[in-house]
Structures are given as structure tokens and as C-alpha cells.
Amino acid sequence: MNNNQATLQKLGQMKLYGMARAFTNTMEAGTKSQFTADELISHLVDAEWDDRYNRKLMRLLKGARFRYKASFDEIDFTLNRDLDKNQLLRLSNCQWIESHQDSIVTGPTGAGKSFIASALGHQACMYGFKVLYYPSSKLFAHLKLSRADGSYLKELTKILKMDVIILDDFGLEPLDVQSRLTLLEILEDRHGRRSSIFVSQLPVANWHEVIGDPTIADAICDRIIHNAHRIELKGDSVRKVYSNN
């Protein structure tokens, strides 16, 4: 075994896969002599960093289970729906997640709310944050089942560990007693510690009615609304606009 093969074997055993690929490519291309020792080391380290970043990003994106494969680059700011590009760009640095703030995306059916929320989640993954997307009705149904099988606390812990949760279609149907108490418990755990994105067809002013119990509605809204970034969309359905083009 020559020195290069031994080096590659050691890199593999140390799980330095990006570095191993870059080293192999350098040897095969015959460009090793074009690098100084310092440049070669820098090149290999950069390759390893990129490889680890990309593998982590793929894990985060897969684990998030987004409704749409959306990114900031794919958001159409030319549509007439009152989408503030400057606001979205300010959110793109994910400082709001660092500060444990929330975001609310509201608007009519087809306005692109879920796409924008997914793009915000995708951006969070790119910054290394753990994200989880839930349709609200499925989340509450899942947590009801978890109460029955004894895994409820485990599921709440899983949700708490997420840097960002996306609750889509919030308020699509009124919350029953158990669902509103569950939501309050989730928010109590996450408030000031993690971030959430709420996506809803309903204006925020109508949330009390959907949540139900006035006291619990006050407690829930108090934890969501007052310090949240608000994205309020208007206009025709995006699907309708694109289908006419």
C-alpha cells in the first residue's frame, strides 16, 4: 500500500469523507503540485467542512418534513399580495430564531402562506436550526393518541427540542378542550426558549373565537401574538394566477 492509499484509508476510518474525496480528486487531476502545503491543507479542510455542512443540511431538511420544498430564492415577490420583501430579507438571517421570537403568516386560501413558512423553515435549516413542520389538525390528533399510549410527555419533549416548529392551517377548525390545553402546554414550554411559525387563513383578530375558552385563548394569544413577526398576505390565489399564465 503506497502513502496515498494509506492516507485515504486513515481518512475513511476517521470519517473525514469530504477530505478523502478532495484528496482523491487532487491526486487524480494531478494538481497536487499546484498547491503549496498550506493551500493543500486549506483546500482539504474546506472540502471537509462543506461535506459536513451539506450532510447536516440534508438531515435537517429531511427531518423537518416540509409541506413544500421551498427556499427564499423561490419566493415570487412580483405577485400582488402585499408581501414585504424587506421584511422577508430581515427574517432571512434567522436572528429572530436566535432571539426565540415567533412568526405569524396569515392570508386567504392559495396566497402562498405554507410556501413562505416552508421557505422560512428551509432558511432556518441552512443556519443549522432543527425545524419540524406540522399540519395543526394532525399534530393535535397525534398528541391525543400519544396520551392514550403513554408517549405524550415524550412527544412534548421532542417538540420542545425543535428550534422552530411550523403549525400550518392553524384555526382551520375550532379547538376542542384537549387540543387547546395541549397547545397552551406546548407554548408554555417553548415561550422565550424556542421559536414557532403559525400559518392561518384567519386574521389574528379571529383567533380567540377558534381557540374557544376565553381565559385559555387569552393565555395562548398572549404567548404568540404580541412579539411575533406578522406577515399578512392579501390578493388572489397564487395557483389561480399561475394557471392563467
Backbone bond lengths (Angstrom), bond angles and torsions (degrees), N, CA, C in turn:
res aa  C-N    CA-C-N  psi(-1)  N-CA   C-N-CA  omega(-1)  CA-C   N-CA-C  phi
1 M - - - 1.467 - - 1.533 108.97 -
2 N 1.376 116.50 124.89 1.464 118.36 -179.94 1.521 110.05 -79.65
3 N 1.342 115.55 175.50 1.463 120.51 -175.27 1.524 112.52 -62.07
4 N 1.358 117.38 -39.57 1.465 120.42 -179.16 1.524 111.38 -64.65
5 Q 1.328 117.04 -42.43 1.460 120.54 179.03 1.528 110.87 -64.46
6 A 1.330 115.38 -40.84 1.468 119.55 178.24 1.519 110.90 -63.92
7 T 1.328 116.46 -39.94 1.470 120.32 178.27 1.520 110.77 -63.31
8 L 1.348 116.44 -44.66 1.463 120.23 179.53 1.523 111.43 -63.04
9 Q 1.319 116.29 -39.04 1.465 120.07 179.43 1.530 110.64 -63.93
10 K 1.311 116.00 -42.00 1.470 120.18 179.20 1.532 111.25 -67.21
11 L 1.329 116.44 -39.54 1.457 119.97 178.14 1.530 110.43 -62.04
12 G 1.349 115.31 -40.17 1.457 119.91 177.79 1.510 112.01 -65.04
13 Q 1.309 117.00 -42.36 1.461 121.20 -179.84 1.525 111.37 -65.62
14 M 1.326 116.54 -30.98 1.470 120.95 177.16 1.526 112.19 -86.70
15 K 1.338 116.28 3.09 1.473 123.23 179.13 1.527 112.20 61.50
16 L 1.323 115.98 33.86 1.463 121.69 175.73 1.530 107.91 -95.55
17 Y 1.331 115.85 66.91 1.459 121.32 -169.55 1.527 112.29 -70.50
18 G 1.315 117.66 -38.33 1.458 119.84 177.90 1.516 111.66 -64.49
19 M 1.314 115.56 -41.99 1.455 120.71 178.27 1.525 110.72 -64.55
20 A 1.334 116.01 -40.01 1.465 120.33 179.91 1.524 110.80 -63.85
21 R 1.339 117.47 -42.72 1.465 120.29 179.38 1.521 111.02 -64.99
22 A 1.345 116.16 -42.59 1.459 119.31 -179.81 1.526 110.92 -64.97
23 F 1.330 116.35 -38.37 1.460 120.68 178.75 1.533 110.18 -65.12
24 T 1.341 116.01 -43.79 1.467 120.42 178.68 1.520 110.83 -61.79
25 N 1.333 116.71 -46.67 1.465 120.29 -180.00 1.525 111.64 -61.46
26 T 1.323 116.07 -38.42 1.464 120.18 178.93 1.525 110.95 -64.93
27 M 1.340 115.86 -41.58 1.463 119.63 179.24 1.526 111.00 -66.63
28 E 1.344 116.02 -44.94 1.461 120.02 -176.67 1.527 112.17 -67.51
29 A 1.331 115.90 -34.51 1.466 119.62 179.88 1.522 112.33 -80.95
30 G 1.318 116.31 -10.78 1.459 120.38 179.60 1.509 113.63 67.20
31 T 1.345 115.34 30.49 1.469 119.06 -176.57 1.526 113.01 -102.79
32 K 1.331 116.79 6.54 1.457 119.28 -177.80 1.523 111.89 -57.14
33 S 1.332 115.65 -38.86 1.469 119.38 -176.56 1.527 111.89 -69.19
34 Q 1.352 117.05 -15.37 1.462 119.84 -179.89 1.530 112.11 -79.89
35 F 1.343 116.69 -13.34 1.459 121.78 179.77 1.520 110.47 -100.12
36 T 1.335 115.83 141.99 1.458 118.73 163.40 1.527 107.07 -75.24
37 A 1.314 116.79 168.27 1.472 119.99 179.49 1.525 110.68 -58.05
38 D 1.349 115.79 -43.85 1.469 119.93 179.41 1.516 111.33 -63.16
39 E 1.330 117.54 -42.10 1.462 121.56 -178.94 1.526 110.94 -66.14
40 L 1.321 116.96 -39.20 1.464 120.49 179.87 1.522 110.75 -64.68
41 I 1.331 116.29 -44.62 1.467 119.94 178.27 1.527 110.17 -61.81
42 S 1.341 117.08 -43.70 1.465 121.22 179.01 1.520 110.83 -61.64
43 H 1.322 116.78 -41.63 1.470 122.21 179.28 1.523 110.65 -62.51
44 L 1.311 117.72 -43.94 1.462 121.75 -179.20 1.525 111.60 -68.36
45 V 1.323 116.43 -40.64 1.469 120.14 179.07 1.532 110.25 -65.71
46 D 1.334 116.75 -42.69 1.470 120.28 178.12 1.526 110.61 -60.97
47 A 1.323 116.46 -40.60 1.466 120.44 179.78 1.525 110.88 -64.29
48 E 1.321 116.79 -40.42 1.470 120.59 178.68 1.525 110.72 -66.87
49 W 1.330 116.30 -41.94 1.468 119.94 179.16 1.521 110.20 -61.75
50 D 1.334 117.03 -47.00 1.471 121.13 179.85 1.524 110.99 -60.81
51 D 1.325 116.73 -41.68 1.461 120.88 -178.81 1.526 110.81 -63.75
52 R 1.314 116.84 -44.41 1.468 120.20 -179.68 1.531 111.07 -67.65
53 Y 1.327 116.56 -40.56 1.462 120.22 178.33 1.525 110.49 -61.02
54 N 1.334 116.68 -46.41 1.460 120.49 -177.72 1.524 111.93 -66.27
55 R 1.326 116.82 -38.56 1.471 119.07 178.27 1.526 110.79 -67.61
56 K 1.320 116.80 -39.80 1.464 120.05 177.38 1.523 110.70 -64.96
57 L 1.327 117.01 -42.43 1.461 121.10 179.34 1.526 110.76 -61.13
58 M 1.327 117.14 -43.08 1.460 120.12 179.02 1.531 110.89 -62.39
59 R 1.330 116.86 -39.26 1.471 120.17 177.70 1.520 111.11 -64.68
60 L 1.330 116.19 -43.26 1.459 120.23 -179.00 1.533 111.34 -65.37
61 L 1.328 116.75 -42.55 1.463 120.71 -179.99 1.525 111.22 -66.11
62 K 1.314 116.56 -40.99 1.463 120.16 178.63 1.526 110.50 -65.81
63 G 1.335 116.63 -42.66 1.456 121.09 -178.38 1.516 113.10 -69.39
64 A 1.349 117.41 -24.84 1.461 121.05 -177.37 1.530 112.11 -70.89
65 R 1.318 117.09 -29.76 1.473 122.40 179.67 1.536 111.70 56.73
66 F 1.324 115.91 50.56 1.454 120.81 -179.32 1.526 111.91 -63.88
67 R 1.322 114.89 149.60 1.461 120.36 175.86 1.521 110.27 -70.23
68 Y 1.322 116.53 -38.10 1.455 122.22 179.58 1.529 110.25 -125.10
69 K 1.315 116.29 144.87 1.452 120.73 170.27 1.524 106.62 -83.57
70 A 1.311 114.97 88.98 1.461 121.13 -172.09 1.516 110.49 -122.93
71 S 1.316 115.99 146.30 1.463 121.17 174.62 1.526 108.59 -136.71
72 F 1.319 116.99 167.17 1.458 120.81 -179.99 1.521 111.28 -60.32
73 D 1.331 116.73 -35.45 1.461 120.14 -178.58 1.522 112.17 -64.02
74 E 1.336 116.68 -20.80 1.466 120.41 -176.69 1.525 113.30 -95.39
75 I 1.324 118.19 -3.32 1.465 120.17 178.61 1.529 109.59 -72.92
76 D 1.316 115.70 128.12 1.470 121.87 -178.43 1.529 109.05 -91.91
77 F 1.327 115.78 105.83 1.464 120.63 -179.17 1.532 112.14 -87.06
78 T 1.330 117.21 -1.24 1.469 119.51 -179.07 1.523 111.99 -84.88
79 L 1.337 117.34 -14.91 1.457 120.45 -179.25 1.527 110.83 -70.26
80 N 1.306 116.39 145.98 1.456 122.24 -178.84 1.529 109.75 -85.28
81 R 1.333 116.21 84.02 1.471 119.75 -178.24 1.533 112.20 -142.78
82 D 1.322 116.93 19.62 1.471 122.97 177.17 1.529 112.93 61.10
83 L 1.303 117.29 33.08 1.464 120.98 177.85 1.524 108.81 -86.14
84 D 1.310 115.83 120.39 1.459 122.59 -176.83 1.535 109.27 -84.88
85 K 1.317 115.86 107.12 1.464 120.41 -177.75 1.521 111.22 -63.07
86 N 1.321 117.47 -40.18 1.464 120.41 -179.95 1.528 111.16 -62.03
87 Q 1.318 116.51 -39.45 1.459 119.69 178.55 1.525 110.73 -63.53
88 L 1.335 116.07 -44.83 1.476 119.33 179.47 1.528 111.41 -62.94
89 L 1.320 116.46 -39.19 1.461 119.86 179.37 1.529 111.13 -65.99
90 R 1.344 116.14 -36.19 1.468 118.97 176.80 1.536 110.57 -65.57
91 L 1.318 116.35 -36.66 1.461 119.96 179.07 1.526 112.06 -73.35
92 S 1.323 116.91 -20.66 1.472 120.42 -173.84 1.523 113.42 -67.60
93 N 1.342 117.80 -18.11 1.470 118.28 178.67 1.529 112.55 -84.29
94 C 1.347 115.44 -3.04 1.474 122.69 175.06 1.524 114.06 63.53
95 Q 1.327 116.90 18.90 1.458 119.54 175.97 1.527 110.87 -63.76
96 W 1.324 116.07 -29.93 1.471 119.90 179.25 1.527 110.92 -64.33
97 I 1.329 116.43 -29.57 1.468 119.87 176.60 1.521 109.81 -75.43
98 E 1.324 116.33 -41.68 1.465 120.37 175.73 1.530 110.75 -56.54
99 S 1.348 115.62 -34.98 1.463 120.83 -177.67 1.526 112.38 -89.96
100 H 1.353 116.71 5.08 1.474 122.15 178.37 1.521 112.10 58.71
101 Q 1.333 115.98 43.18 1.451 121.46 176.78 1.534 109.68 -99.31
102 D 1.329 115.54 167.81 1.456 121.26 -179.42 1.523 110.41 -112.82
103 S 1.337 115.33 167.71 1.463 121.53 174.73 1.522 108.82 -134.12
104 I 1.315 115.52 147.88 1.457 121.88 178.14 1.522 108.04 -127.77
105 V 1.329 116.22 127.74 1.464 121.99 177.59 1.523 107.84 -117.79
106 T 1.330 117.31 114.82 1.459 121.04 -179.71 1.526 110.10 -123.69
107 G 1.332 115.01 160.92 1.454 119.82 178.90 1.514 110.87 156.11
108 P 1.327 117.00 170.65 1.462 120.91 -177.05 1.528 112.51 -70.79
109 T 1.310 115.25 168.71 1.465 121.16 177.72 1.522 110.90 -56.03
110 G 1.322 116.31 134.09 1.456 120.83 176.11 1.508 115.54 81.58
111 A 1.339 117.88 5.35 1.470 120.08 -177.72 1.522 112.89 -77.02
112 G 1.326 116.84 -9.40 1.469 119.98 178.93 1.513 113.51 97.07
113 K 1.326 116.50 21.92 1.470 120.53 -177.51 1.523 112.02 -62.30
114 S 1.330 116.34 -49.66 1.471 120.29 -176.79 1.527 110.89 -65.57
115 F 1.327 116.43 -34.83 1.464 120.29 178.63 1.522 110.27 -64.44
116 I 1.332 116.45 -45.12 1.465 120.62 -179.57 1.522 110.65 -66.09
117 A 1.339 116.92 -41.15 1.462 120.08 177.52 1.525 110.85 -62.90
118 S 1.332 116.19 -40.25 1.468 120.03 177.84 1.525 111.06 -65.78
119 A 1.335 116.65 -36.48 1.467 120.33 177.24 1.527 110.75 -65.29
120 L 1.339 116.52 -40.05 1.463 120.02 175.47 1.524 110.53 -62.64
121 G 1.338 116.36 -40.63 1.458 120.73 177.62 1.519 112.21 -65.95
122 H 1.333 116.14 -40.47 1.473 120.95 177.55 1.521 110.37 -61.25
123 Q 1.332 115.77 -42.78 1.463 119.93 178.53 1.523 110.54 -62.04
124 A 1.334 116.03 -40.20 1.464 119.88 178.03 1.529 110.90 -61.27
125 C 1.324 117.03 -41.33 1.468 120.57 177.11 1.527 111.10 -61.29
126 M 1.318 116.83 -38.73 1.463 120.47 179.81 1.528 111.27 -63.79
127 Y 1.330 116.51 -27.62 1.464 121.10 176.72 1.529 112.04 -89.71
128 G 1.329 116.49 4.68 1.453 120.52 174.28 1.513 115.20 91.45
129 F 1.333 117.92 10.22 1.457 121.03 179.81 1.529 110.84 -86.03
130 K 1.330 115.79 148.44 1.464 121.44 176.73 1.526 109.16 -88.20
131 V 1.325 114.81 126.95 1.457 121.39 -174.75 1.522 109.51 -126.01
132 L 1.336 116.06 147.40 1.462 120.16 175.29 1.519 108.73 -140.97
133 Y 1.343 115.04 127.44 1.458 121.95 -179.84 1.521 109.85 -98.40
134 Y 1.326 116.57 134.83 1.462 121.88 177.22 1.529 109.96 -134.85
135 P 1.320 119.80 131.63 1.465 119.55 158.77 1.529 106.54 -69.35
136 S 1.318 117.88 130.64 1.461 120.90 -171.83 1.527 112.91 -55.56
137 S 1.334 117.13 -45.89 1.469 119.86 -177.00 1.521 111.31 -61.81
138 K 1.326 116.93 -39.01 1.466 120.41 -179.97 1.530 110.92 -69.92
139 L 1.334 116.51 -35.50 1.461 119.43 178.33 1.522 110.24 -63.17
140 F 1.327 116.83 -48.90 1.463 119.49 -177.73 1.529 111.50 -66.06
141 A 1.338 116.56 -37.15 1.475 119.80 177.32 1.523 110.18 -65.50
142 H 1.332 116.13 -40.81 1.471 120.66 179.63 1.527 110.91 -64.28
143 L 1.325 116.53 -40.34 1.462 119.65 -178.86 1.534 111.66 -72.08
144 K 1.311 117.09 -30.03 1.468 119.61 173.79 1.526 110.41 -62.97
145 L 1.328 115.99 -43.80 1.465 120.12 178.42 1.524 110.57 -65.03
146 S 1.328 116.03 -36.56 1.471 119.23 -178.92 1.533 111.25 -67.48
147 R 1.332 117.09 -29.92 1.469 119.40 173.89 1.520 110.32 -62.97
148 A 1.328 114.98 -38.59 1.459 119.98 -176.92 1.522 112.27 -70.76
149 D 1.332 116.58 -36.21 1.472 118.30 -176.91 1.532 113.46 -97.36
150 G 1.340 117.01 4.88 1.461 120.34 174.70 1.507 116.02 84.68
151 S 1.337 117.21 10.37 1.468 119.26 -177.14 1.537 112.36 -104.62
152 Y 1.319 116.27 13.78 1.465 120.90 -174.27 1.530 112.46 -59.03
153 L 1.309 117.38 -49.81 1.466 120.30 -178.51 1.527 111.33 -63.53
154 K 1.321 116.14 -35.35 1.463 120.71 177.21 1.532 110.25 -63.46
155 E 1.338 116.19 -41.85 1.464 120.31 179.84 1.524 110.92 -67.45
156 L 1.326 117.56 -40.18 1.465 120.50 177.37 1.531 111.07 -62.76
157 T 1.329 116.17 -39.03 1.464 120.29 178.15 1.520 110.78 -64.20
158 K 1.324 116.32 -39.71 1.471 121.15 177.59 1.523 110.40 -60.93
159 I 1.343 116.46 -43.85 1.459 120.57 179.58 1.526 110.76 -65.66
160 L 1.319 117.20 -40.84 1.466 121.13 -179.78 1.522 111.65 -62.50
161 K 1.323 117.20 -33.20 1.468 120.96 -177.48 1.525 112.29 -72.14
162 M 1.329 117.24 -17.77 1.458 119.99 179.38 1.533 110.26 -73.30
163 D 1.315 116.68 132.53 1.466 119.99 176.80 1.526 110.71 -66.96
164 V 1.337 115.58 -34.57 1.467 121.25 179.75 1.524 108.47 -139.42
165 I 1.337 116.92 131.94 1.458 120.12 167.52 1.525 107.79 -115.98
166 I 1.327 115.38 142.72 1.464 121.73 176.82 1.521 107.72 -110.69
167 L 1.324 117.11 117.31 1.460 122.27 176.77 1.527 107.75 -103.52
168 D 1.326 115.50 102.11 1.459 121.59 -176.21 1.529 110.42 -89.02
169 D 1.336 115.64 153.63 1.469 122.11 178.18 1.531 111.82 55.54
170 F 1.318 115.56 36.83 1.465 119.27 178.23 1.530 109.28 -67.21
171 G 1.333 116.78 132.86 1.456 121.56 178.80 1.510 114.40 82.55
172 L 1.333 116.74 8.94 1.463 119.67 178.59 1.528 110.88 -63.87
173 E 1.326 115.02 -30.68 1.458 120.96 174.12 1.528 108.09 -138.96
174 P 1.336 118.10 149.91 1.474 120.40 -178.44 1.529 111.68 -60.09
175 L 1.307 116.44 146.93 1.457 121.38 179.08 1.521 110.17 -83.27
176 D 1.322 116.10 135.74 1.458 118.93 173.10 1.531 108.98 -82.64
177 V 1.308 116.31 178.10 1.465 120.95 -174.94 1.518 111.79 -56.53
178 Q 1.328 116.25 -48.10 1.466 120.32 -176.28 1.524 111.36 -66.17
179 S 1.334 116.86 -39.90 1.468 120.45 -178.16 1.520 111.51 -66.77
180 R 1.344 116.70 -40.94 1.471 117.68 -179.02 1.528 111.38 -69.77
181 L 1.327 117.05 -34.11 1.467 119.55 176.43 1.529 110.62 -68.86
182 T 1.340 115.89 -37.90 1.471 120.32 177.44 1.521 110.72 -63.42
183 L 1.344 116.12 -44.69 1.465 119.95 179.26 1.525 110.66 -61.21
184 L 1.310 116.84 -43.41 1.464 120.20 178.48 1.523 110.70 -61.05
185 E 1.321 116.38 -40.05 1.462 120.08 -179.98 1.528 111.10 -65.51
186 I 1.326 116.29 -41.44 1.471 120.84 177.65 1.523 110.26 -61.67
187 L 1.326 116.03 -46.86 1.464 119.95 -177.75 1.526 111.62 -68.10
188 E 1.319 115.94 -35.08 1.467 119.74 178.05 1.529 110.19 -62.08
189 D 1.338 115.96 -40.14 1.467 120.86 178.66 1.528 111.99 -67.63
190 R 1.341 116.39 -37.52 1.453 120.62 -170.05 1.526 114.19 -94.85
191 H 1.328 117.80 -20.90 1.457 121.32 -173.28 1.535 111.76 -58.58
192 G 1.337 115.25 121.72 1.457 121.15 -179.36 1.511 114.36 76.62
193 R 1.331 117.15 2.69 1.469 120.82 -178.21 1.528 112.18 -123.63
194 R 1.312 116.95 -29.33 1.461 123.00 -179.39 1.528 108.50 -141.02
195 S 1.329 116.67 177.06 1.465 120.72 -179.55 1.529 110.73 -118.85
196 S 1.317 114.95 154.42 1.455 121.38 178.20 1.520 109.76 -137.23
197 I 1.331 115.98 151.63 1.459 122.18 173.06 1.522 107.56 -120.71
198 F 1.321 116.36 121.02 1.455 121.51 177.53 1.528 108.84 -103.85
199 V 1.324 115.65 129.92 1.460 121.71 -179.13 1.526 107.66 -118.51
200 S 1.327 116.75 124.15 1.464 118.71 -173.73 1.526 112.16 -149.00
201 Q 1.337 115.13 144.68 1.459 120.48 171.76 1.524 110.78 -75.96
202 L 1.313 116.01 -22.39 1.464 120.63 -175.33 1.526 111.41 -85.74
203 P 1.321 117.15 138.83 1.470 119.55 170.05 1.528 109.15 -60.51
204 V 1.304 115.89 149.83 1.466 120.67 -178.44 1.531 111.34 -56.25
205 A 1.331 116.93 -32.29 1.467 121.13 -178.52 1.528 112.17 -61.44
206 N 1.331 117.42 -21.41 1.465 121.40 -178.37 1.528 113.62 -96.37
207 W 1.312 117.60 2.05 1.469 119.62 -174.50 1.523 112.28 -68.37
208 H 1.312 117.59 -34.57 1.463 119.78 -179.97 1.524 110.97 -56.23
209 E 1.316 115.23 -43.50 1.461 120.41 -177.50 1.523 111.47 -63.47
210 V 1.328 116.86 -40.76 1.469 121.30 -178.21 1.525 111.34 -72.52
211 I 1.319 116.37 -38.03 1.470 119.59 -179.59 1.524 110.36 -66.69
212 G 1.344 116.24 -40.02 1.455 118.37 174.46 1.512 113.17 108.70
213 D 1.289 117.13 -107.40 1.469 122.99 -175.33 1.535 110.52 -50.34
214 P 1.341 118.13 121.05 1.471 120.78 -174.39 1.524 114.02 -58.24
215 T 1.329 116.73 -40.49 1.467 119.50 -178.10 1.522 110.79 -66.27
216 I 1.339 115.98 -45.82 1.468 119.50 179.46 1.526 110.35 -69.30
217 A 1.327 116.47 -37.47 1.469 119.90 177.71 1.519 110.71 -60.15
218 D 1.331 116.96 -42.02 1.470 120.74 176.97 1.528 110.82 -60.40
219 A 1.331 115.68 -44.13 1.468 120.06 -178.25 1.526 111.27 -65.47
220 I 1.341 116.46 -41.33 1.467 120.91 -179.47 1.530 110.25 -67.87
221 C 1.326 116.46 -49.79 1.464 119.76 -177.89 1.523 112.03 -64.26
222 D 1.330 116.12 -34.62 1.462 120.16 178.44 1.526 111.42 -61.07
223 R 1.330 116.34 -32.18 1.470 121.14 -179.01 1.521 112.73 -85.59
224 I 1.318 117.00 -13.89 1.465 119.71 -177.09 1.519 112.41 -105.65
225 I 1.320 116.14 -52.17 1.457 120.97 -158.14 1.526 114.74 -79.49
226 H 1.314 117.50 -46.40 1.457 120.31 -161.80 1.527 114.43 -63.91
227 N 1.321 117.84 -35.37 1.470 119.82 -178.46 1.528 112.35 -112.23
228 A 1.346 115.99 17.44 1.465 119.64 -176.84 1.529 111.25 -87.15
229 H 1.313 115.49 150.44 1.461 121.61 170.70 1.532 107.61 -79.12
230 R 1.312 116.83 127.01 1.463 121.62 -173.57 1.524 110.50 -107.41
231 I 1.324 115.96 124.04 1.465 122.18 173.45 1.520 106.12 -116.14
232 E 1.324 116.60 109.34 1.460 121.56 -174.44 1.526 108.79 -113.32
233 L 1.325 115.90 106.26 1.464 121.63 -176.37 1.525 110.47 -90.79
234 K 1.318 114.78 151.85 1.466 121.63 176.45 1.517 108.41 -137.50
235 G 1.326 116.52 -177.67 1.453 120.11 173.85 1.515 114.17 94.53
236 D 1.356 113.88 -175.84 1.455 121.34 -177.23 1.520 111.75 -74.48
237 S 1.322 114.97 167.23 1.457 121.58 177.44 1.523 110.56 -61.88
238 V 1.310 116.34 132.80 1.466 121.33 176.34 1.523 109.88 -61.41
239 R 1.319 116.75 -39.32 1.470 120.54 179.25 1.525 110.54 -60.43
240 K 1.329 115.53 -40.99 1.470 120.16 179.87 1.535 110.60 -65.35
241 V 1.322 116.96 -42.57 1.474 121.20 179.27 1.507 111.01 -61.23
242 Y 1.363 116.29 -46.72 1.462 119.62 -177.56 1.517 111.82 -69.89
243 S 1.329 117.86 -33.03 1.473 120.49 -179.59 1.527 111.73 -69.33
244 N 1.354 116.39 -22.76 1.462 120.19 179.82 1.525 112.75 -88.58
245 N 1.346 115.34 -7.29 1.473 119.15 -179.49 1.526 111.48 -90.68
